[in-house]
Amino acid sequence: MKKIQAIIRPFKLDELKIALVKVGVMGITVSEVRGFGRQKGQTERYRGSEYTVELLQKIQVEIVVKDEQADRIIAQIIAAVRTGEIGDGKIFVSPVTEVVRIRTGEKNLDAV
């Protein structure tokens, strides 16, 4: 199994959810996060004064899938959230060695 962790722009979340449902993803975890990459924040104006927002708001989406589904789901994520500009985000893929459903005790693919 693989854990796919995508850091995306907040306004792209709805498009991503629709795209993932179309390819059969049954569940996702979504968190609000803050950070910076190459953007290094952004300069904004408030009441005539400029200030720099160093940690930008992003959304982190986590999905656990079968190994053979990972490439297709990554392609769907990219298609749904890419704008072509700096700040589109990142996707991290990690192996998952074990999953346990707390309610039933089911393990691994049965628990996903």
N, C-alpha and C positions, 0 to 999 in steps of 0.2 A: 504494500500500500504506500501511497505518497500523500504527503501533506502539502497542499498548494497554498501559499500565503501571498496575497496580492495587496500592495499598498497603492491606492488609487485616489483620484480626485473625488471629493464628496458628491458633486453633481452627476457623476457617472454611475452611482450605485444602482439606481432603478434600471438603467439599460443593462447593467451587468447581471442583475437578478433575472431579468427576462431571458437573456442569452443563456444563462446556466440552466434554467428550467427547461429550455428547448433541447438541451443535450442530456437531460435526465438527471441532473444533480438534485438530490433529495433534501439536502440540508447544508446551510452555511452558517458560519459565525461571523458577526460583524462587530467591529470595535472602532470607536473614534480615537485617532492617534494624532500626534503632532511631531513634526520633524523637518529636516531640511536635507537637501542633496546639492546638486549643482546649482539650483536656484539661489541658494544662500539667503532665503527669505525674500521679502519684497517691501518696497517703500510705498507707504500710503499717506494720504492727507486727511486730517481731521481738524476742522475749524481753522483752516489756514496754516496749520503746523504740519510739517512732515515728520513721520516716524517710521522706523523699520520694524516689521514683523519678522522675527528671526525663525520662529518655529511655525511652519504652515500647517493648517488643519488638513488631515488626510483621513481616509477610511481604510481599515485593514480588514480584508475578507480572508477567512480560512476555510478550506475544504479538504476533506480526506476522501481519496478515491482509490480505485483499483489501479495498479501500475499501468495497465493497458489503456486506461481512460485519460491519463495525465496529459499526454501531448494534445489530444483533441480539446480538452478543457482549457489548457493554456492558450491554444489558438483562439478559442471563443472569448476568453478574457481580453486578449490583445485586440481582437476585432471590436469588442464592445466598448472599450475604454480609451483607445488611442485617439489623441487629437493631433499628434505630430509635433507638439511643442514641449519644451523643457517642463518637467513637473508631472508628466503623465504617470509616473510611478515605477514600481518594480514588482517582479514576481520571484518568489523564492520557493524552491521545491526541496523537500526533505523526506527521507525515508521514515516510515512509521513502523515500528516493530510490533506494537500491540495496541489494541483498542478493546476496552471493556465497557459495555452498557451497564450502568450502575443499577438500574431498575430490575433487569432480568439476569444479569450475570453473563449475557452472551458475549462472545469474544470475536475479535478480528472482523472479517467481512460481514458476519452476522450482526455485528454491533454497529456497523456503519450505516 
